[in-house]
Amino acid sequence: MTDAQRMVRLNLDLSPELNQILDELANKIGTSKSDVLRQAITLMQIMVTAKEETKKLGVPEANQLIVDEIIFSSEQQPKANASEGFLETFGSWEDTRTAEEIVDEIYSSRTVSDRDYSL
C-alpha cells in the first residue's frame, strides 16, 4: 500500500484570513497547503512535547539571543492564592467615559420589576 492510499482525508473550515495566510505560507516555501498544515502539526507536536518536559521553545537570532519565545496560553499556571489572580485583573478595564458617566449609565439602565415573588 502506498502512502497516498494510507492518507486520511479531512475537510477543514478556515476563515478567509487563515486561508490567505495558508496560501502565503505555501507560496513562500514552495509547497502545498496540505504540506504546510502537516509541518505545522509537527511543530505543534514538538511544542507539546517540550512543554511536557517543562522546556520552552524559542526563536533565536544568528547570535543565539532568543528573540521570540513561544508560549501556550494553557501554560498559565493557576495562582496558589485565588485573590492573587483576581488582583492581577485590576486596571484592565478601559473606557473613555468618566466614572460618573459609567455610574449614571448603570443607574439609568436599571428597571424595576413589579412581579410578585414567593418562596
Secondary structure, 3 states (H helix, E strand, C coil): CCHHHHCCCCCCCCCHHHHHHHHHHHHHHCCCHHHHHHHHHHHHHHHHHHHHCCCCEEEECCCCCEEEEECCHHHCCCCCCHHHHHHCCCCCCCCCCCHHHHHHHHHHHCCCCCCCCCC
